[in-house]
Amino acid sequence: MKRLKLTRERRERFLKALAETGIVRTAVDIAGTSRTRVYELRKRDAIFAAAWDEAEEQAADALEAEAWRRAVVGMPEPLVSAGRVVRDDDGQPIAIRRYSDTLMIALLKARRPDRFKDRAVVEHDLADGLADRLEAARQRALAASAAGTVTRLPTQLPRLVSDGRD
């Protein structure tokens, strides 16, 4: 149990690892403590909770920077043809730069949601009188039922296919 004690040094290691990874489980393992201890400390120590929040913000900033790099700067990928890496005259692999349109869209939606949000517009136009026609049909059915001119369905439906008992 002593190994799990959340000393000042372990707290600092935990917060540093959390800022670098953004993953509590990994930060706990690096700090040499337990999830239970860090969550308990977070509940009762406002300064530690604020440092935790700051560490998560740092991790999120790093993720955002990496997303921006992949979307805008791109990433080199080896050029492959017929299942083999294409090489230049010196035998070095030829790389092409790939950009992530998906990350670009995600960044734009996050930064400018008013301009890049998903626009799902659903409109219902009852101008064609569908509601009026349905109500009229219902009224006719009620009137026909009251006048006795409605043919009732049989309570037992006839067999259309023999079940082999005949």
N, C-alpha and C positions, 0 to 999 in steps of 0.2 A: 504494500500500500504506500510505502514511503516513496517508491519510484514514481507514483502517480501524483504526488503532492505538487501543487501548483506554486512553485517558488517564483520569485521575481524574475529570475533568469528564464525559467520555463514560460512565463507569461510573455516575455519579450520575444523568445524564439517562436512561440505560437503566433503572436501578432505579425512578426516578420514573415513567417511562412504563409500565413493567411493573406497578407498583402501580395505575396509573390504568386500564390496559386489560386486563391479564391475558394479553396476547398477545405472545409473544417476538418474532415477526416485526415487529410494529409498533414495539415498544420498540427493537429493533435499528435500524430505519429512522430513528426519531426521534433516537437517539443518534449515528447516523452511523458505525456499525461493522458487523461481520458476526456472523452466528450462530455461526460456527466460533470466533471469538475469545471470545465470551461463554461458550460452553460449555467451551472450554479453560480459561478463567480460573475458572469454577465448579469444575472438577475439581481444580485445584491451589491454590485460595485458599478456605480454610474460612470466612473472614469474609465474602467476597463471596457464597459459597454460602448462608450464613445470611441475608444481606441479601436475596438472591434469594427464598428461601423466605418471608421476611417480606413482601416485595412481592407475592408470589402470594397470601398470606393476606389482605392488604389488598384485593386485587382480588376475591377470593372473598367477603369481607365485604360489599363494595359490591354484588356480584351478589345476595347473600342479602337485603340491605336493599331492593334494587329489587324482588325477588320478593315480599317481604313487603308492600311498598307496593302493588303491583299486586293482590295477593290480598286485603288487608285494607282499604286506603284506596280502591282502585279507580282507574280512569282515565276521564276524561271522553271520550266519543265523540259526534260529531255525530249527531243524530236524523235518520234518512233515511226518507222516505216516497215511494213511487212513483219511486224513483231520484233524488230531489231532497232536498237538505238543507232541513229544516224551520227556519224563522226566526220569531223573535218579532215583536211589533209594531214594534220599533225596527230590524228587519232583521238582528239578530244571530242567529247560529246557535244553536239549542237543543241542549244537550248532555245526555246521560244518562250515568250513572256505571256502568261495567262492572267486574265483579270477576272474578278468575281462580280458578275452583274447582280447576283443575289445579295451579296454583302453591300453593294452600292445602294440597292433599293432599300435594304434594312436601315442603312445609315441615313438615307434621305427621309424615310418615314419617321425615324427617331428625331432628327434635327428639324424637319419642317413638316410636321404632321398635317398642318392645314392645307398644304399643297400636294402631299404625296400619300395621303391616307387612302385606304381602300374605299371606294364609293359603291356601295351596294344600294341601289334605289329600287324600292318596290312600290309600285303604284297600283291601286285598285280603281278601276273606272267602272262604275255601275250605271253609266249614262245610257247604256244600251237597254235599260229597263229590265234586266234579268230579275231583280228582286220583285218588281211589279208583276212580271209574268209568272214567277213562282207562286206569289200570293194569289193571283187569279186562278191558277191551276188548283191550288189548295182549296179555295172557296168553291170551285166547281165540283171537286171531289166530295166535299162536305155536303153540298146541295144534292148531289146524286145519291149519296148514302142516305140522306134524310128522306128522299123521295122514294127510296126502295128500288131504284133503277140500277144499282150496282150489283154485279154478279160476284157472289162470294166464292173464294177459292175453296176447293174441297179440303176437308181436314186431313184426309189420307190421300196422298198422291198415288196415281196408278203406277204400276211397275212397267218400265219401258224395256227392261232386259230380264229374261228369265234367270232365276237364281238356281235352277236345276232341280227344284222340288216338284215341278209339274209332272 
